[in-house]
Amino acid sequence: MLGFLRRRRHERTGHELYCAAVAAARRPFLYRQLGVPDTLDGRFDLVGLHVFLVIRRLSALKPPGPDVAQAVFDAMFSDMDINLREMGVSDLAVGRRVRAMWEALHGRAGAYEAALAEGDEALAAALARNVWRGGPAPQGAPARLARLVRCHAEALERMAPETLLAGRLAFADAAEVAA
């Protein structure tokens, strides 16, 4: 019962942080200049990437950081469930599709975490495999996206915990960082 109450307390903050991640993932620069596929998969990959960065930072904070990180995760997958239903996916298939998305996010998060620790080349390679799904990426786009991801991660590290825990977050301007 206490876990449920704790989640409810952080639900609004998690939703606000998730919405900030979605807004950052929808910036036209990412699709137009970096050539991220403007498809359901491409959008999911960018939302997942930005959510990963937020969850990563929140998980490193003292409580209630990890609980807010869980609320961000919950907000994302609640949104995915709603979107699938709005797209006409049958009730029986929604659960399987959401589970596949959940597994994809966890796999990508592990790859991105390891790549952030290894360096920019490893991060660009992980992004190429996951965002462009191993297909052709525009010349230099994975490296440019890697610079943006590193910039976001560093900005999140500098952000005061109180700011994040209040649900406030602003990602860097993609066009300025990854230009």
Summary of the structure (lengths in Angstrom):
residues: 179
radius of gyration: 16.0
end to end distance: 48.5
largest distance: 51.7
contacts: 561
relative contact order: 0.16
helix: 77%
strand: 0%
